[in-house]
Amino acid sequence: MSTQKVSRPEVYEAIDSERDYQNKWATTLSGNRPAHPGVPGMEPGDRTVDEYALYIVGYADDLLHEGAHFSVTEKKLEIMRKIAGLCVACMEQHGAPKRSTQPVWTGCNVPGCTIKEMHGHALKC
């Protein structure tokens, strides 16, 4: 298991290198496809959020396979970089909402229950 820690700027540099690599494929047959009809703001070659989600799930499956069968951390981190790059590409095309800094307090649905939880996690009594 790797214990090498890196700074956030180094992580972002790795993700930027992945995005540069992904952008090289923008003119391939699948990258140079027409815009989705009826989807406002979509340009030729763009992907929908759902398509990005499918790509991410595919790489997540690869990551799970690597984790279950191999112990080569480098390969797993390469897959993580690919997933991060896809997440960034999706937000570049569709927007990048910022996380609220205000905590969200919710309570249990059971009448009379006083359990509270932060960040909206579902609770079961």
matplotlib code that plots the C-alpha trace (Angstrom):
import matplotlib.pyplot as plt

x = [0.0, 1.3, 1.9, 3.4, 1.4, 1.4, 0.2, -3.1, -1.4, 0.5, -2.9, -4.4, -1.3, -1.9, -5.6, -4.6, -2.2, -5.1, -7.4, -4.7, -4.5, -8.3, -8.5, -6.2, -9.0, -11.6, -11.1, -11.4, -14.5, -16.4, -15.1, -16.1, -19.7, -22.6, -24.3, -27.2, -30.4, -32.7, -30.1, -29.5, -25.9, -24.4, -21.7, -20.4, -18.3, -19.8, -21.1, -24.1, -23.8, -25.3, -22.6, -19.9, -21.5, -21.3, -17.6, -16.9, -18.8, -16.8, -13.5, -14.8, -15.4, -11.8, -10.7, -12.7, -11.3, -7.7, -8.4, -9.9, -7.2, -4.0, -2.0, -0.3, -1.1, 0.3, -2.3, -5.1, -4.0, -3.8, -7.5, -8.3, -6.6, -8.7, -11.9, -10.9, -10.2, -13.7, -15.3, -13.5, -14.4, -18.1, -18.0, -16.2, -19.1, -22.0, -21.1, -19.3, -21.6, -19.7, -20.5, -22.3, -20.3, -23.4, -24.2, -27.5, -29.3, -32.0, -33.8, -35.3, -38.7, -40.0, -42.5, -41.1, -37.5, -35.0, -32.0, -30.4, -27.7, -25.6, -25.3, -28.6, -27.6, -30.6, -31.3, -33.1, -34.4]
y = [0.0, 3.4, 5.9, 8.6, 11.8, 14.7, 18.2, 19.3, 21.3, 18.1, 16.2, 18.9, 18.8, 15.1, 15.7, 18.5, 16.1, 13.6, 16.3, 17.2, 13.6, 13.3, 16.4, 14.9, 12.4, 15.1, 14.8, 11.0, 9.4, 9.2, 12.6, 14.4, 13.4, 15.8, 17.6, 15.8, 17.0, 18.8, 19.3, 23.0, 24.1, 20.9, 21.3, 18.6, 16.1, 17.0, 14.2, 14.3, 14.0, 10.5, 9.5, 10.7, 8.8, 5.6, 6.2, 6.8, 3.6, 1.6, 2.9, 2.3, -1.3, -1.5, -0.1, -2.6, -5.4, -4.2, -3.9, -7.4, -9.2, -7.2, -5.1, -2.8, 0.7, 2.5, 1.0, 1.8, 5.4, 5.7, 4.6, 7.2, 9.9, 8.9, 9.1, 12.5, 13.7, 12.5, 14.3, 17.5, 17.2, 16.7, 19.8, 21.8, 21.1, 21.2, 23.4, 23.1, 23.9, 24.7, 22.9, 25.0, 25.8, 25.9, 22.6, 21.1, 19.7, 17.1, 14.9, 11.4, 10.8, 8.8, 10.8, 11.8, 10.9, 13.6, 12.1, 14.8, 14.3, 16.8, 16.9, 15.2, 11.6, 9.3, 8.0, 4.8, 4.3]
z = [0.0, -0.9, 1.8, -0.4, 0.2, -2.3, -2.1, -3.6, -6.4, -7.3, -7.5, -9.6, -11.9, -12.4, -13.2, -15.6, -17.4, -17.7, -19.1, -21.7, -22.7, -22.9, -25.0, -27.6, -28.3, -29.0, -32.8, -33.0, -34.6, -31.4, -30.2, -33.4, -33.4, -34.0, -31.1, -29.3, -30.9, -28.5, -25.8, -25.4, -25.2, -26.4, -29.1, -31.4, -29.5, -26.1, -23.8, -21.6, -17.8, -18.1, -20.6, -18.3, -15.5, -17.6, -18.4, -14.7, -13.6, -16.2, -14.8, -11.2, -12.2, -13.4, -10.1, -8.1, -10.2, -9.6, -5.9, -5.7, -7.7, -7.6, -5.1, -7.6, -6.2, -9.2, -11.5, -9.1, -8.9, -12.7, -12.8, -10.1, -12.2, -15.2, -13.2, -11.8, -15.3, -16.5, -13.5, -14.4, -18.1, -17.2, -15.0, -17.7, -20.1, -17.7, -14.8, -11.5, -8.6, -5.4, -2.2, 0.4, 3.5, 5.6, 7.5, 6.7, 9.7, 9.2, 11.6, 11.7, 10.1, 13.0, 15.0, 18.4, 17.5, 18.4, 16.6, 14.4, 11.7, 9.8, 5.9, 5.2, 5.7, 5.9, 9.4, 10.4, 14.0]

ax = plt.figure().add_subplot(projection="3d")
ax.plot(x, y, z, "-o")
ax.set_aspect("equal")
plt.show()
